[in-house]
């Protein structure tokens, strides 16, 4: 290891530490680069439906199919979707 011209600023322990850090080949951020292992165990959440004091859940796939059918019927405009849900609930 090269020493700086200002000898005495680095103790032997500091020089050894710096040398070991320079030799370290492990990237401390490796755990953050591939998240596939962490996301493999994540299960899709069910959809929670609430109307006033009534609450129930739907399987996510069932909800997504319902949502797609609704959007195909009335479009993607939020007000149109809400109006259609209210119509279907006879509200």
Steps between C-alpha positions, in 0.01 A plus 500: 500500500624843417547737785428866476778750532360616830613199701367498848145586397412134454558252774585144408148387599341760273727400213411133551130585507523705181694222329238240600220724376676545167529121462135437584326366193151463645261773400306604812205586276471154339196424713315792346577428136287187447166518671357192326567281804311736728204550267461131417328436833264798481144391439248732336273673746126459491289803420309647791154637418325739736152642466406691810528262793521189279840364410600188310796383299534364150781295355730732310448324168122517539520871578730574204262320262203695640692826471594429138141417407383821668756707311407334172138592566535865607860599426775620731345823624471481879164678513355260242629201693353627828166571333492147356580342839224704660260397223587133552448534874170677431605804702 
